[in-house]
Each structure stands twice: as structure tokens, then as C-alpha cells.
């Protein structure tokens, strides 16, 4: 599942499912690094792909696989 992410002013991360305008989860830096270890600590925004299992854990059961 595709997601996009944005670093907040306080250094946490908002992670959004692609195509969602207002649904997001807020993750602390350690949780974000565990979810997306390939993202640089210097990044402030981007997109990535996560597993459907991870997406369901973050966003709930309504997440559909493509």
C-alpha cells in the first residue's frame, strides 16, 4: 500500500494512506524508523510503500489491498 509522510514541527511524523485527504496517524521518530527504515533522518516529506498488514495495523481494518 502506498503512503505519504510529512515531518511535523516537533519532529514526529504524520503518515497518510495514498489518496486519503484527512486520515493519518502520528508516529514518534522511533515508530516511524521501525515502519520505514529506508527513510533518511534528514527527510521531511515523501512517499513509500508499506505492506497491507502494516497499513491495517496503522489505519484499521478498512484498508483494502490493491
N, C-alpha and C positions, 0 to 999 in steps of 0.2 A: 504494500500500500504506500502511496506517495504522501509525504507530509512536507510541510514547510515550517521553518522555525525562525524565531526572532529573539535576540537577547534583550532583556529588559534593562532599565536604567540601573537597577540594583544588582545586575549580574545573573539573574535567573533566566530561564528560557521558557517562552511560550511556544508550544508545538501544536500545529493545526493540521487536521486532515486536509488533503488537497481538495479544493472545491467547496470547502466549508467557509462561510463568511464569518461566523461568530463562535463556533465551537472550538475550544482549545483547552489544553492542560498546561499548568505552570509547573516546571520542574526545576529543582535546585541543580547546581552545576554537577554534582556527583551523579544524580539520577540521569541527567542528560548525557553525561560521558558514558554511562553504562549502556544507554539506549543507542547512542550514535558515537562510538569511539573514533570513527574516522574523521569527525569534525574537529578542526583546529580550535584551540582555546582562544585564538585571536579572531575567530569568525564572529559576526554579529547577526547574520541572516543567511538563509539558504534553503535548499530543498534536499530531500533524501528519500530513500525507500526503506520501509521497515516491514517486518513480517506481519501477516494478518493477526497472528496470535498476540504480538506486541501491541498492535493497534487496538485489539479488543480489550486488552488489559488497560490501556490508556483511556480510550474513548467509550468503552461499553460494548455490549453485545450487538448494538445496531449496526456495527461496521460490517460491510459486505465485502467479500473477496471479489476481485475483478475477473 
